[in-house]
Amino acid sequence: MSSAYADAMPVIILWDIDHTLVENAGVSKEIYRAAFTQLAGRRPDVPVVTEGRTDRLIMRDLFADHGLSQPTWPDIEHALETSGTEHRAELARRGYVLPGAREALMIAASRRSWVSSVLTGNIAANAQVKLGTFGLDDLLDLPVGAYGADADERSALVPVARERIQHHRALDPATPVVLVGDTPQDVLAARHSGAAVIAVATGQHTAEQLHAAGATTVLRDLSDTDTVIGLLQSHAT
């Protein structure tokens, strides 16, 4: 496949971050716990449940599980942003880029007609922290991505990203979208929005669980760059 041919075929790629591009080694849940402590004045005594959900849902349920009224979203977002910044050094110490992620992002970024951005449950500020810590932020078109502050449900983030991309790039509205992620929530978001999905078993969910959620393509990880780019190209118009 020549690079000229690949460049001529547009596709929108929306990457998940945690456990797809970056292993946060538990720091992400520490960010939520610290944000809760800042807002509630006490440490949480129940586990933080993430599993591909948005920050809006994660924090809403955390307060509900403690029988507490939820603060306003601006207050929650500020606490999450503060906590994310405070945990950046710890993320750099314990976290790492997952196999093949950097190489896949570099090639996707080099395709002139491809849009390569993110669809993540993180708020934009913490997505920047996680990607920037490992030098991945410059390989993605972050302003057109969709983030955890944009909607409660992950499936609603796909049209958010589409609208932002249409606003910034002169793409055909029918340009195909491919989600790359590691959870059943990523798979369901793709199915509910008419996007394709490439699932990677680099998080807590097995290949069997991802297939059961509806993913037809499941990779062990992103380390086979030729396969990853070939799969993305196969979805281009």
N, C-alpha and C positions, 0 to 999 in steps of 0.2 A: 504493500500500500504506500503510495507516494505521499509525501507531506503536502504537496499541492492539492491532491485529491481530498485529503483529510481537511485541509483548510477550507475547501469549497463547500463542505457539508456542515451546516450549523446544528448545534445541539446545546442545550442548557444543562449543565451538571451542577447539582446541589449536594454538597458533601456534608454529612454529619461530622461533628468534631470529636467528642469524647468516645473513646474506644473504637473509633473508625480511623481518624487521622492521628490522634494523640491518646496515649495512655496517661490518665491523670493520677493513677496510683492512690485513689482515695481522697485526693485533695479537693475534688469537686464537692463531695459530701461535707467536708470540713468547712467549705465556703458557705454552704447552706446553714450549717449549724451555727457558725459565727454570726451570720446575718440574723438568724432567729434570736440568738442571745442578745444581740445589739438592740433588737426591737422589743423583745419580751422581757428583758431584764433577768432572764434565767436561761440556763442551758436546756436544750431539749432532752427529754427522757424517753423518746421513742425514735426508732431508726428513721433516717431520711430515705424516702423511696423515690428513686429517679426513673430508671428504666425507659429512657427515651421520651419522657414527658417534658412539658415546657416549665420554665421557671415559675410562671403564673400558677400552674397546678401544683407544683412541688411545694411552694410556699403556702398556698391556700390550704392544702391538706395538712401541712405541718402545724399550722395554727389550729385547724379544726381538731386534729388529733389530741391537742392539749386543752381543748375546750375554751380557746381564746378567740376573741374577735380579731378578724384580720385587719391589720393596718391598711392605710391607703396604698394603692400601687406605687405612686411616686416614692413613698417612704420605703417600701420594700425594695424597689429598684435601686434606690440610693444605698441601702444597707448591703445589697448584693454586690454592687459596684465597689464599695469600700472594702468589703471582705475579699473580693476577687483580687484587688490591688495588693492587699496585705498578705495574701497567700502566694503571690507570684514567685517569690524566692523559694518557697517550699515546693511549688510545682516544678521549678527548674531543677531542684535537687532530686526529687523523686520520680518525676514524670519523664516521658520520652516520646519521640515520634515513632509511630508504628511502622513495621517493615513495609517498604515500597511506597509509603504515603508521599514522601517528598518527591520521589521520582515521578510518580503519577501526576502530582500537581504541577510539576515543572513542564511536563509534556502538554498537559491540558492548557496551561497558560500560554504555551507557544502557538497554539492553534488560533489563528486570527479570527475565525468566525465562531469559535466556541465561547460560551460564557461559562466560566467556572467560579462558582460562589459557594455559599453555605446555606444549609437549612438546619438550624440547631435550636434546641430548647434553651440554650443560654441567652441571657440578655446580650446585646451587642458589645457592651464594654467588656464583659467577661469572655466572650468569644475572642475579642482582640487580645486579651491577656493570654489566653491559652495558646492561640496561634502565634502571637508575637514572641512569647517566651522561647519558642523553638524555631523562629525565623520562617514561619509558613505564611504569615499574613500578606507578604508582598506577592505571593503566588496565587492569590485569590482576589476576586472582585467583590470585596466585602460590602461596599455601599448598596449593592443590589441584592444582598442576601436577605433571608428571613430569620427572625430571632424570637426568643422566648417571651419578649414583651409584646409581640405583634398579635398574638392570639392565644386562647386557652388550649386549643387542640392542635396537635402537630399537623394534621391534614389541612387545616386552614392556612398553614404557612406557605403552601405551594402557590396558591393564587397571589399571595402577598409578594413573593419573589417574582412571579411572572409580571405583575404590575410594575414593580420597580425596574425590572429589566426592560420592559417595553418603554418606560419613561426615559431610560438612559441609552438604549440601543435600538437601532432601526431593524428589529427582527420581525419576521413573520409571526403573527400571533399563534400560528400552528406549530411553531418550532418545538420539537419534542423535548421533554424534560426527563432527566434521569436522576433519581435519588440514589446516593450511595450511603449506606448506613448499617448498623450492627444490631438493631433491635426490631422486634415485631412491630413497634410503633412506626418505624421508618417504612416498613413494608406496607402497613395499613395506610399510611399517609399517601404513599404512591398509588395504591389501588383506589383509594377514595377520590383522588384528584386526576386520575387518568395518566399519571406519570409511569415511566418504567422504573425498575429498581434493581440495583446490584447490591445484594446483601453480603456482608463479610462477618465471619464468625470469630471476630476479634474481641468481642465483649463477653458478657455473661451468658449469652444465648447460643445454643448449639446450632449447627447447620440443620439438624432435624427440626428444631423449633422454628427456625427462619423459613424453612420449606413449608412447615405446617401453617405459618401465618400467611402464606401465599407467594413467597418468593420463588421464582423459577430459576434464578441464577444466584447461587451462593458460593462465595469464594472463602478459602481458609483465611486469607489475608490479601493485601495488595502487593505482595512481593513480586508476583509475575507481571511486570509492567506491560509487556506486550499483550498479555491476555486482557488486562484491565483496559488499556487504551483501545484494543480491538473491540471489546464489548461496548465501550462508550460510542465508538464510531458506528457500530452496527445499529444503534438507535437513531443516528442522524438521518435527516431527510435527504 
